[in-house]
Amino acid sequence: MNFYAEFGGGLGDVFHQIFTQGHYPGLEYLDEWDECTVALISHNPFVKELFEWHPKRAQIEVIECGYWNRDDRAENATKRNEFGLPPFHPGGGRVLGCFDRDGFPQFYPSPQDVDRVKAFDDAVGLRNIVVIAAGAGLPARNIPMSILEGTIVQLQASGFHPVIVGRTYDRYGRSEPFADGTPPGCPNLIDELSVPGMVSLVWNCAGIVCGHSAVNMLGWFLRKPQLLLYPESVERVHVTPRSWWTPGIDLPECYHARFDQRGWARKREEFLRHIGEVRNARVSSKHGQKK
């Protein structure tokens, strides 16, 4: 049979669709003679990596369409006709935490990703890593460097190992903090991991420090402790009204604040205390096991 799936928006939007709709997990169940066309209507050039190492890759045709506003009926109709896409049928919904851990969608990193993540596990243990995703889809959402540098120092003083992730691409002048280097003892994996490789690291880490970004969205669905820092515009447009782009803002493991107000420092302390307590509880549980 021939199937069709569609993913649109930025990488964070795509993560939202993966966890709340059945298209991506459904690829696992393609029979031997099935095929699926996947249309990517995205401004993030790396979304395609979610399919590159999928075990059913030979049965998946990925069409990179670029980005357009699917809410604009005229433009949507024109573009869909240009790429030969069927009519758009929105699906899914705000379904957060609907999977248990064993039921999460599966992601498939590259062999190089697997080796890199394993090296971190062997060196320090993934449960001691805190992922820093300071960049976002728009430049105004990047966490200020002054906050980042202090946060990294505090994480290291608490015995955690901060690791920088991100990807460089052109969109409205966006950039990745630390693209030109990181503080001592802080590995820089910007442009070093594929999207599913980054997912693997986030899946297994102690927590994340992030802007309002794709990693932020992924962290919500994986129920990872996170320190989420954002500007006034994100608070006004997304946090206060609880928009489609803030499905996990009220989760107990989400410590969030505006980075242009004093409240972020208190949230950072709460986040550090949280991941420290989780680590200590895990160590105590391990030591309490009978041999």
C-alpha positions in Angstrom: 0.0 0.0 0.0 1.0 3.6 -0.5 0.8 5.9 2.5 1.4 9.6 3.1 2.7 11.6 6.1 3.4 15.3 6.5 5.4 17.3 9.0 5.5 21.1 9.0 7.0 24.0 10.8 10.3 24.1 12.7 12.0 21.2 14.3 10.1 21.8 17.6 6.8 21.7 15.6 7.9 18.4 14.1 8.7 16.9 17.5 5.2 18.0 18.6 3.7 16.2 15.7 5.8 13.1 16.2 4.6 12.7 19.8 1.0 13.7 19.4 0.2 12.1 16.0 0.7 8.6 14.8 2.5 9.2 11.5 6.1 8.9 12.6 5.6 5.9 15.0 3.5 4.4 12.3 6.5 4.1 9.9 7.6 1.2 12.1 4.7 -0.9 10.9 5.2 -0.6 7.2 4.9 -4.1 5.7 7.5 -5.4 3.3 5.6 -4.1 0.2 4.3 -0.8 1.7 5.7 2.6 0.8 5.2 6.0 2.4 5.8 9.4 1.0 6.8 11.9 3.7 6.5 15.7 2.9 8.6 18.1 5.0 7.2 21.6 4.9 9.9 23.0 7.2 12.3 25.9 7.5 14.8 23.7 9.4 17.1 21.9 6.9 17.9 19.1 9.3 14.4 17.6 9.9 15.2 15.1 7.1 17.8 13.4 9.4 14.9 11.9 11.4 14.4 9.5 8.5 18.0 9.0 7.2 18.8 6.0 9.4 15.3 4.6 9.9 15.1 0.8 9.4 12.3 1.3 6.8 14.3 4.1 5.0 14.2 2.2 1.6 10.4 2.3 1.8 10.2 6.0 2.6 10.3 8.8 0.0 11.2 12.1 1.7 10.2 15.3 -0.2 11.7 18.5 1.1 9.3 21.2 0.1 10.7 24.2 1.9 8.4 26.2 4.1 5.1 28.0 3.6 2.2 29.0 5.8 -0.4 26.2 5.6 -3.0 28.5 7.2 -2.9 30.7 4.1 -5.4 28.9 2.0 -4.3 30.3 -1.4 -0.6 29.8 -0.8 -1.2 26.3 0.6 -3.2 25.3 -2.4 -0.7 26.6 -4.8 2.3 25.0 -3.1 0.5 21.7 -2.6 -0.2 21.6 -6.3 3.4 22.4 -7.1 4.7 19.5 -5.1 1.8 17.1 -5.9 0.7 16.8 -2.3 -2.8 15.8 -1.2 -5.2 18.2 0.6 -4.1 19.0 4.1 -5.9 17.3 7.0 -4.7 18.5 10.4 -4.6 15.7 13.0 -3.4 14.9 16.5 -3.9 17.3 19.4 -2.4 18.3 22.7 -1.7 14.9 24.0 1.2 15.1 26.5 2.6 12.2 28.4 0.3 9.7 26.6 3.2 7.3 26.1 4.9 5.3 28.8 8.7 5.2 28.4 8.6 1.9 26.5 6.0 3.4 24.2 7.9 6.5 23.1 8.5 6.9 19.4 11.8 5.3 18.3 14.5 7.5 16.9 17.5 6.2 14.9 20.8 8.0 15.2 23.7 7.6 12.7 26.5 5.2 13.5 28.7 8.2 14.3 26.1 9.5 16.7 26.0 6.2 18.5 29.8 6.2 18.9 29.8 9.7 20.2 27.0 9.2 22.7 28.6 6.0 23.9 31.9 7.8 24.4 30.2 10.3 26.8 28.5 7.4 28.6 31.9 5.6 29.1 33.6 8.8 30.2 31.2 10.4 32.6 27.9 8.5 32.5 25.0 10.0 30.5 23.1 10.6 33.8 25.7 13.1 34.8 25.3 15.2 31.6 23.2 18.3 31.3 22.5 19.3 27.7 22.8 23.1 26.9 20.7 24.2 24.0 21.1 27.9 24.2 20.1 28.7 20.6 16.6 28.9 19.2 14.8 29.4 15.9 14.8 33.2 16.3 17.8 35.2 17.5 15.9 37.1 20.3 15.2 33.8 22.0 18.9 32.9 22.5 19.9 32.7 26.2 22.3 35.6 27.0 25.9 34.6 27.3 26.2 36.0 30.8 23.5 33.6 32.1 25.0 30.7 30.2 28.5 31.1 31.5 27.4 31.3 35.1 25.1 28.4 34.7 27.9 26.2 33.3 30.1 27.1 36.2 27.4 26.1 38.7 26.7 22.8 36.9 30.3 21.9 37.0 30.6 22.9 40.6 27.7 20.5 41.3 29.4 17.6 39.6 27.5 17.7 36.4 29.0 17.8 32.9 27.4 20.4 30.6 27.4 19.6 26.9 26.6 22.2 24.2 24.3 21.1 21.3 22.9 23.0 18.4 22.9 23.4 14.6 23.9 26.4 12.4 21.6 27.5 9.6 20.3 30.7 8.3 17.0 32.1 9.4 16.3 35.7 10.3 19.9 36.2 11.4 19.8 33.4 14.0 23.0 32.0 15.4 24.3 29.5 17.9 25.8 30.8 21.2 29.2 29.1 21.7 29.5 28.4 17.9 33.1 29.7 18.2 34.0 27.9 21.3 33.0 26.9 24.8 34.3 27.3 28.4 37.0 24.9 29.6 35.7 21.3 30.2 32.5 21.9 28.3 32.3 19.8 25.1 30.9 21.6 22.1 28.7 19.4 19.9 27.3 22.1 17.7 26.9 20.6 14.2 28.5 17.4 15.5 25.3 15.4 16.2 22.4 14.6 13.8 18.8 15.3 15.0 18.3 11.7 16.2 21.7 11.8 17.8 20.7 14.8 19.8 17.5 13.1 20.8 19.6 10.1 22.1 21.7 12.5 24.2 18.7 14.3 25.6 16.8 11.1 26.2 19.5 9.8 28.6 20.8 13.0 30.2 20.1 14.4 33.7 18.4 17.5 32.4 18.5 20.4 29.9 19.1 24.1 29.9 17.4 25.6 26.9 15.7 28.5 25.2 12.2 28.3 23.7 13.4 25.8 21.0 13.2 22.4 19.5 15.1 20.9 22.4 12.7 22.6 24.8 9.8 20.9 23.1 11.6 17.5 23.0 12.3 17.8 26.7 8.7 18.3 27.5 7.6 15.2 25.7 10.4 13.1 27.2 9.6 14.6 30.7 13.1 15.8 31.3 13.9 18.3 34.0 14.6 21.5 32.2 15.6 25.1 32.9 13.7 27.0 30.2 14.6 30.7 29.8 12.9 33.0 27.3 12.3 36.7 26.5 9.2 38.8 27.1 7.9 38.1 23.6 7.7 34.4 24.3 6.0 35.0 27.7 3.4 37.3 26.1 2.7 35.2 22.9 3.0 31.7 24.2 3.5 31.2 28.0 0.7 33.5 29.3 -2.0 32.2 26.9 -0.6 28.6 27.1 -0.4 28.2 23.3 0.2 25.2 21.1 3.9 25.9 21.5 3.9 25.5 25.3 2.3 22.1 25.9 4.6 21.3 28.9 5.0 24.6 30.5 3.1 23.5 33.7 4.9 20.2 34.2 6.5 20.0 37.6 10.0 19.3 36.1 9.8 22.5 34.0 11.6 25.4 35.7 10.9 28.5 33.5 11.4 32.2 33.6 12.1 35.3 31.5 15.8 35.8 31.2 15.4 39.6 31.3 14.1 39.5 34.9 15.6 38.4 38.2 13.3 35.4 38.5 15.6 33.2 36.4 18.2 32.9 39.1 15.8 31.4 41.6 14.5 29.0 38.9 18.1 27.9 38.2 18.6 27.1 41.8 15.4 25.0 41.9 16.5 23.2 38.7 20.0 22.4 40.1 18.4 21.1 43.3 16.0 19.0 41.4 18.6 17.2 39.2 20.9 16.8 42.2 18.2 15.1 44.2 17.3 12.8 41.3 21.0 11.9 41.0 21.4 11.3 44.7 18.3 9.2 44.9 19.5 7.1 42.0 22.9 6.5 43.6 21.2 5.6 46.9 18.9 3.2 45.2 21.8 1.6 43.4 23.9 1.2 46.5 20.9 -0.3 48.3 20.4 -3.1 45.8 21.3 -6.6 47.0 24.2 -8.3 45.3 
